[in-house]
């Protein structure tokens, strides 16, 4: 947010996620979370007072003028009546921004987002141009500023800018007082071309099958792996026309040989089956697992 101007910047590589959120939303309301804005010199925060009420504040850099203020979310409400005299209205709500617009403007906004076009909304009273402000929705270059500082448990490879999906209801198997749980999958790129993934969701069945086979293969070894400090495990699977295989590791090193026989028996049939079903390639993905204690 700046003086009389609010900009909502949407990275082009977030189009699919935005469409999913928009299609699930109420037709009169469109609400989205925002990333922390590291280009802003101040940021909205919501503070709970001693009496339990919430108050909006802006944190800023000491002795530096506030020019750009970041916000944590935005809400478009399409309930504004044309008879109100307002073209649109903006207000700060907790640590976000609410923009009240007419139903017609909401329809135009949704269509612009579907068409991946920029869209501007003039806010304020129609007869008071000097007090009007603008809200700009702008499509920007792809965002690769994520998974910073994340490294592979297999070999320490940096996962910065690599697309990943958190797994909340994935495979988990119990044995000897331990549970192995699949928590995340990274979609890596090969050196010469992007991974053959049009949408990570297209490969959910393949990743689930690979995760299940990995968990089942290691179930007899969970206690020993945990005792040896290998509680976080990585499995990198490569599916290509001329290369099919996997690499498993923990703490930056490949798993010791005593585990590989069971892994080969469980994983190789699943990986080869996946390679046969692959319509486009190559696919290189890395799954992350944790071995945890079962607390009764």
Order of alpha helices (4+ residues) and beta strands (2+ residues): beta-alpha-beta-beta-beta-beta-beta-beta-beta-alpha-beta-beta-beta-beta-beta-alpha-alpha-beta-beta-beta-alpha-beta
